[in-house]
Amino acid sequence: MQGRPTIAVIGGTGDLGSALAKRWAAAGYPTVLGSRSKEKADAAAREMNASHGSAVSGEDNRTAAAKADIVVIAVPYANHEAILNEIKPAVTGKIVVDTVVPLVPPKVSVVQLPPDGSAALRAQRLLGEAARVQSAFHNVSASKLKSGESIDCDVLVFGDDKDARAIVIDLANAAGTRGIDGGPLANSIAAEALTSVLIGINRRFKVKGAGIRITGIPTGQPRDPA
Ligand SMILES: NC(=O)c1ccc[n+]([C@@H]2O[C@H](COP(=O)([O-])OP(=O)(O)OC[C@H]3O[C@@H](n4cnc5c(N)ncnc54)[C@H](OP(=O)(O)O)[C@@H]3O)[C@@H](O)[C@H]2O)c1
């Protein structure tokens, strides 16, 4: 891969997906918005380009995944499995970044563990070992990302492939957050569960973007130094 990798955001018309896409496009990553409808993706890309002068394109989800080097999944948990099955043929050998939190309405502020252990482990099971599944961005709110400012928030990155984790940490940094190596994919449930805690904090404190900050890491060493 020469230059910056192309990123496809599956669910790129949504709250989190569009906010991340805008930030990556602004940071110089070729970015493709994926949608169940190419027309909807095209319209979202046009709007983004008009307001931000970027060069984002729109595709149906599977074509977006096929065009990208890195595929980010930002769809509701209810549609996670269907979307993973749809894009599976297009992600062999690619880094797939799952942002999905296993929220089950109406009790989204209560941690509910999914049958696979976590959404990320479900993604790895459904996509198979040929996909380099990482998970991240569970604890940063779309509203903060949309603010356009640097964000006082850490993003924990999980995955069983250390090189891929480092690439996703770079993406978290490029989005204006601080990426932190959270270790293997099995640890993803910690961040996925924390989202329900943050939703509850948002409600109780009447705020939109409660997030997390890891303390004790020397400045300039955002990654696992080992
Ligand atoms: N929002 C946040 O602040 C935030 C923060 C951390 C993590 N997350 C996670 O990120 C994922 C996306 O969250 P979001 O808030 O961005 O969701 P959203 O705006 O409701 O949906 C994202 C996109 O998913 C697509 N989609 C596919 N199947 C769908 C269905 N059955 N119903 C509705 N939309 C469907 C839609 O795109 P098309 O119609 O174009 O296909 C939609 O624009 C979730 O798993 C969430 O837990 C969100």
The ligand as an SDF file (V2000), in Angstrom:
LIG
                    3D

 48 52  0  0  0  0  0  0  0  0999 V2000
  -23.0850    7.4150   17.6990 N   0  0  0  0  0  0  0  0  0  0  0  0
  -22.0820    7.3250   18.5610 C   0  0  0  0  0  0  0  0  0  0  0  0
  -21.7500    8.3100   19.2520 O   0  0  0  0  0  0  0  0  0  0  0  0
  -21.3120    6.0330   18.7020 C   0  0  0  0  0  0  0  0  0  0  0  0
  -20.1570    6.0220   19.5080 C   0  0  0  0  0  0  0  0  0  0  0  0
  -19.4340    4.8320   19.6350 C   0  0  0  0  0  0  0  0  0  0  0  0
  -19.8750    3.6910   18.9590 C   0  0  0  0  0  0  0  0  0  0  0  0
  -21.0000    3.7270   18.1930 N   0  0  0  0  0  0  0  0  0  0  0  0
  -21.4190    2.5130   17.4820 C   0  0  0  0  0  0  0  0  0  0  0  0
  -21.3390    2.7870   16.1030 O   0  0  0  0  0  0  0  0  0  0  0  0
  -22.3840    2.1140   15.4100 C   0  0  0  0  0  0  0  0  0  0  0  0
  -23.1480    3.1330   14.5760 C   0  0  0  0  0  0  0  0  0  0  0  0
  -23.7620    4.0560   15.4570 O   0  0  0  0  0  0  0  0  0  0  0  0
  -24.5250    5.3420   14.8920 P   0  0  0  0  0  0  0  0  0  0  0  0
  -24.9750    6.1080   16.0580 O   0  0  0  0  0  0  0  0  0  0  0  0
  -23.6740    6.0040   13.8680 O   0  0  0  0  0  0  0  0  0  0  0  0
  -25.7750    4.6460   14.1900 O   0  0  0  0  0  0  0  0  0  0  0  0
  -26.8270    5.2200   13.1560 P   0  0  0  0  0  0  0  0  0  0  0  0
  -26.5220    6.6160   12.8010 O   0  0  0  0  0  0  0  0  0  0  0  0
  -28.1760    4.8930   13.6880 O   0  0  0  0  0  0  0  0  0  0  0  0
  -26.6120    4.2170   11.9180 O   0  0  0  0  0  0  0  0  0  0  0  0
  -25.4560    4.1740   11.1630 C   0  0  0  0  0  0  0  0  0  0  0  0
  -25.7930    3.7080    9.7710 C   0  0  0  0  0  0  0  0  0  0  0  0
  -26.0330    2.3120    9.7650 O   0  0  0  0  0  0  0  0  0  0  0  0
  -26.7870    1.9980    8.5940 C   0  0  0  0  0  0  0  0  0  0  0  0
  -27.7260    0.9260    8.9180 N   0  0  0  0  0  0  0  0  0  0  0  0
  -27.5920   -0.3520    8.5560 C   0  0  0  0  0  0  0  0  0  0  0  0
  -28.5790   -1.0900    9.0140 N   0  0  0  0  0  0  0  0  0  0  0  0
  -29.3970   -0.2810    9.6880 C   0  0  0  0  0  0  0  0  0  0  0  0
  -30.6130   -0.5020   10.3830 C   0  0  0  0  0  0  0  0  0  0  0  0
  -31.1750   -1.7130   10.4890 N   0  0  0  0  0  0  0  0  0  0  0  0
  -31.2100    0.5610   10.9520 N   0  0  0  0  0  0  0  0  0  0  0  0
  -30.6580    1.7760   10.8540 C   0  0  0  0  0  0  0  0  0  0  0  0
  -29.4820    2.0250   10.2070 N   0  0  0  0  0  0  0  0  0  0  0  0
  -28.8600    0.9950    9.6150 C   0  0  0  0  0  0  0  0  0  0  0  0
  -27.4590    3.2820    8.1340 C   0  0  0  0  0  0  0  0  0  0  0  0
  -26.8750    3.6150    6.9020 O   0  0  0  0  0  0  0  0  0  0  0  0
  -27.6090    3.3540    5.4980 P   0  0  0  0  0  0  0  0  0  0  0  0
  -29.0830    3.6010    5.7140 O   0  0  0  0  0  0  0  0  0  0  0  0
  -26.9770    4.3940    4.6410 O   0  0  0  0  0  0  0  0  0  0  0  0
  -27.2900    1.9600    5.1340 O   0  0  0  0  0  0  0  0  0  0  0  0
  -27.0520    4.2960    9.1810 C   0  0  0  0  0  0  0  0  0  0  0  0
  -26.7870    5.5710    8.6280 O   0  0  0  0  0  0  0  0  0  0  0  0
  -23.2580    1.4400   16.4580 C   0  0  0  0  0  0  0  0  0  0  0  0
  -22.9700    0.0780   16.5450 O   0  0  0  0  0  0  0  0  0  0  0  0
  -22.8850    2.1620   17.7480 C   0  0  0  0  0  0  0  0  0  0  0  0
  -22.9890    1.3400   18.8780 O   0  0  0  0  0  0  0  0  0  0  0  0
  -21.7150    4.8840   18.0400 C   0  0  0  0  0  0  0  0  0  0  0  0
  1  2  1  0
  2  3  2  0
  2  4  1  0
  4  5  1  0
  4 48  2  0
  5  6  2  0
  6  7  1  0
  7  8  2  0
  8  9  1  0
  8 48  1  0
  9 10  1  0
  9 46  1  0
 10 11  1  0
 11 12  1  0
 11 44  1  0
 12 13  1  0
 13 14  1  0
 14 15  2  0
 14 16  1  0
 14 17  1  0
 17 18  1  0
 18 19  2  0
 18 20  1  0
 18 21  1  0
 21 22  1  0
 22 23  1  0
 23 24  1  0
 23 42  1  0
 24 25  1  0
 25 26  1  0
 25 36  1  0
 26 27  1  0
 26 35  1  0
 27 28  2  0
 28 29  1  0
 29 30  1  0
 29 35  2  0
 30 31  1  0
 30 32  2  0
 32 33  1  0
 33 34  2  0
 34 35  1  0
 36 37  1  0
 36 42  1  0
 37 38  1  0
 38 39  2  0
 38 40  1  0
 38 41  1  0
 42 43  1  0
 44 45  1  0
 44 46  1  0
 46 47  1  0
M  CHG  2   8   1  16  -1
M  END
$$$$
